[in-house]
Amino acid sequence: MKNKIHDVIIIGGGISGSYLAFKLKDKFQDILIIEKSKVLGGRLCTKPVGSGLADYGCQYFSPKTDRLASLVNMLKKKSIMKKIDMNSKKDVFISPYGMNKIPQYLSLGIPAITNSFVDRIIRRDDNWDVQVGSLFLHAKRVIATIPIKQVAALLENSGLSTFKLPRSNYNEFFSVTFTSNKSDKVNIVENSKSLPWICNNKLKGVHNDKNVYTVNFSSELSANYQKLDTKNREESMRKVLHINGFDKIENFSLHFWKYGFSLNQNNISHFYDKDIHLGICGDSFSIGQVDGAIISSDKVYHEILSNI
Ligand SMILES: Cc1cc2nc3c(=O)[nH]c(=O)nc-3n(C[C@H](O)[C@H](O)[C@H](O)COP(=O)(O)OP(=O)(O)OC[C@H]3O[C@@H](n4cnc5c(N)ncnc54)[C@H](O)[C@@H]3O)c2cc1C
């Protein structure tokens, strides 16, 4: 085990990493995903709230590209995604058991180590050493599927900071989840200036017996909340929620997004260095969000196959 050399190590188990693993699994025997969180999914994340579930990251897929549309079709056939009516012109798809079921399905059967942060990657002879704390793993190819600022930090830490990478401006904000008896809530999604996203997960189509809400606070309010201690922050958030009509708020919890999402992006499609077998993909590439994540993963997949 000590000197085992994996065919591919994928850093990050979000939609980019799990989709790449899904594509590669028929071509390579030995793929490993390394994920810093306790579970796979990245920003496709769902948590229990009371007796229900809430998506607190990515809310839905609305494919702008054929590549994502074809993935959605496959997931629809497996009953992992379904179309919902959001009263918008675009097609909208959610996962009835939570958006995190998507990366979990895609990564089925692929070994993954979680709770493991990749600190450094080191090129040694013709392979890579991948450092996770005091543990060193080895691979022929390494693919980073993490937001570009985290890629830049990893490369710098590894003494590999000379690549041309895309630029991406992610917005930072708080998402909160809770149960409440807001009686006048009839729409799946609403918004106000302070709360650009108010979503009733039950109405959205997540299998819940009660109303479970996901609410995003504006970036401006979120910046102010960051300056407050935990108690005052929660009190202030609850007040704003109350003003927006939420009563009897229970099972309240929050998450701060440092890399939420970036809008209107059009970056290079992907990165792959065939001499050292280092790839980078994720939603910092291409048109961003889930479309960008899937397109860039697919491009890296083809680069890997062309450069075996
Ligand atoms: C609140 C919110 C709402 C959104 N809504 C939508 C939407 O409706 N539609 C849409 O298309 N997009 C939406 N997005 C954006 C979408 O979620 C992302 O574009 C997509 O999930 C990015 O996937 P990814 O795999 O590229 O990155 P991530 O999901 O961030 O995956 C990267 C993974 O790498 C891990 N990681 C990071 N550094 C390391 C390291 N050094 N070692 C090991 N692991 C590491 C992280 O823990 C993470 O799991 C939303 C995002 C947020 C936050």
The ligand as an SDF file (V2000), in Angstrom:
LIG
                    3D

 53 58  0  0  0  0  0  0  0  0999 V2000
  -25.5050   28.7380   -2.4860 C   0  0  0  0  0  0  0  0  0  0  0  0
  -25.1230   28.2990   -3.8740 C   0  0  0  0  0  0  0  0  0  0  0  0
  -26.1010   28.1800   -4.8520 C   0  0  0  0  0  0  0  0  0  0  0  0
  -25.7550   27.7520   -6.1390 C   0  0  0  0  0  0  0  0  0  0  0  0
  -26.7450   27.5940   -7.0630 N   0  0  0  0  0  0  0  0  0  0  0  0
  -26.4320   27.1150   -8.2870 C   0  0  0  0  0  0  0  0  0  0  0  0
  -27.4510   26.8460   -9.2200 C   0  0  0  0  0  0  0  0  0  0  0  0
  -28.6410   26.9890   -8.9160 O   0  0  0  0  0  0  0  0  0  0  0  0
  -27.1000   26.3770  -10.4640 N   0  0  0  0  0  0  0  0  0  0  0  0
  -25.7760   26.1590  -10.8150 C   0  0  0  0  0  0  0  0  0  0  0  0
  -25.4880   25.7310  -11.9420 O   0  0  0  0  0  0  0  0  0  0  0  0
  -24.7860   26.4050   -9.9250 N   0  0  0  0  0  0  0  0  0  0  0  0
  -25.0790   26.8620   -8.6750 C   0  0  0  0  0  0  0  0  0  0  0  0
  -24.0940   27.0730   -7.7630 N   0  0  0  0  0  0  0  0  0  0  0  0
  -22.7040   26.8220   -8.1740 C   0  0  0  0  0  0  0  0  0  0  0  0
  -22.3910   25.3130   -8.1720 C   0  0  0  0  0  0  0  0  0  0  0  0
  -22.7260   24.7850   -6.9220 O   0  0  0  0  0  0  0  0  0  0  0  0
  -20.9170   25.1210   -8.4470 C   0  0  0  0  0  0  0  0  0  0  0  0
  -20.5910   25.7560   -9.6720 O   0  0  0  0  0  0  0  0  0  0  0  0
  -20.5000   23.6600   -8.5570 C   0  0  0  0  0  0  0  0  0  0  0  0
  -21.0670   22.9000   -7.5200 O   0  0  0  0  0  0  0  0  0  0  0  0
  -18.9760   23.6040   -8.5150 C   0  0  0  0  0  0  0  0  0  0  0  0
  -18.5550   22.2540   -8.4820 O   0  0  0  0  0  0  0  0  0  0  0  0
  -17.0020   21.9280   -8.4120 P   0  0  0  0  0  0  0  0  0  0  0  0
  -16.8770   20.4560   -8.3330 O   0  0  0  0  0  0  0  0  0  0  0  0
  -16.3060   22.6230   -9.5280 O   0  0  0  0  0  0  0  0  0  0  0  0
  -16.4690   22.6140   -7.0680 O   0  0  0  0  0  0  0  0  0  0  0  0
  -16.8530   22.2390   -5.5620 P   0  0  0  0  0  0  0  0  0  0  0  0
  -18.2490   21.8190   -5.4400 O   0  0  0  0  0  0  0  0  0  0  0  0
  -16.3940   23.4030   -4.7240 O   0  0  0  0  0  0  0  0  0  0  0  0
  -15.9400   20.9740   -5.2690 O   0  0  0  0  0  0  0  0  0  0  0  0
  -14.5970   21.0880   -4.8910 C   0  0  0  0  0  0  0  0  0  0  0  0
  -14.3490   20.1150   -3.7490 C   0  0  0  0  0  0  0  0  0  0  0  0
  -12.9630   20.1340   -3.4390 O   0  0  0  0  0  0  0  0  0  0  0  0
  -12.8060   20.0970   -2.0280 C   0  0  0  0  0  0  0  0  0  0  0  0
  -11.4800   20.6810   -1.7840 N   0  0  0  0  0  0  0  0  0  0  0  0
  -11.0970   21.9840   -1.8900 C   0  0  0  0  0  0  0  0  0  0  0  0
   -9.7700   22.1030   -1.6260 N   0  0  0  0  0  0  0  0  0  0  0  0
   -9.3260   20.8560   -1.3540 C   0  0  0  0  0  0  0  0  0  0  0  0
   -8.0480   20.3260   -1.0330 C   0  0  0  0  0  0  0  0  0  0  0  0
   -6.9350   21.0900   -0.9630 N   0  0  0  0  0  0  0  0  0  0  0  0
   -7.9330   18.9850   -0.7760 N   0  0  0  0  0  0  0  0  0  0  0  0
   -9.0480   18.1640   -0.8850 C   0  0  0  0  0  0  0  0  0  0  0  0
  -10.2790   18.6240   -1.2050 N   0  0  0  0  0  0  0  0  0  0  0  0
  -10.4050   19.9420   -1.4520 C   0  0  0  0  0  0  0  0  0  0  0  0
  -13.9810   20.8840   -1.4920 C   0  0  0  0  0  0  0  0  0  0  0  0
  -14.2940   20.5180   -0.1580 O   0  0  0  0  0  0  0  0  0  0  0  0
  -15.0940   20.4970   -2.4730 C   0  0  0  0  0  0  0  0  0  0  0  0
  -15.8130   19.3680   -2.0220 O   0  0  0  0  0  0  0  0  0  0  0  0
  -24.4040   27.4630   -6.4640 C   0  0  0  0  0  0  0  0  0  0  0  0
  -23.4240   27.5760   -5.4720 C   0  0  0  0  0  0  0  0  0  0  0  0
  -23.7810   27.9680   -4.2000 C   0  0  0  0  0  0  0  0  0  0  0  0
  -22.7120   28.0290   -3.1410 C   0  0  0  0  0  0  0  0  0  0  0  0
  1  2  1  0
  2  3  1  0
  2 52  2  0
  3  4  2  0
  4  5  1  0
  4 50  1  0
  5  6  2  0
  6  7  1  0
  6 13  1  0
  7  8  2  0
  7  9  1  0
  9 10  1  0
 10 11  2  0
 10 12  1  0
 12 13  2  0
 13 14  1  0
 14 15  1  0
 14 50  1  0
 15 16  1  0
 16 17  1  0
 16 18  1  0
 18 19  1  0
 18 20  1  0
 20 21  1  0
 20 22  1  0
 22 23  1  0
 23 24  1  0
 24 25  2  0
 24 26  1  0
 24 27  1  0
 27 28  1  0
 28 29  2  0
 28 30  1  0
 28 31  1  0
 31 32  1  0
 32 33  1  0
 33 34  1  0
 33 48  1  0
 34 35  1  0
 35 36  1  0
 35 46  1  0
 36 37  1  0
 36 45  1  0
 37 38  2  0
 38 39  1  0
 39 40  1  0
 39 45  2  0
 40 41  1  0
 40 42  2  0
 42 43  1  0
 43 44  2  0
 44 45  1  0
 46 47  1  0
 46 48  1  0
 48 49  1  0
 50 51  2  0
 51 52  1  0
 52 53  1  0
M  END
$$$$
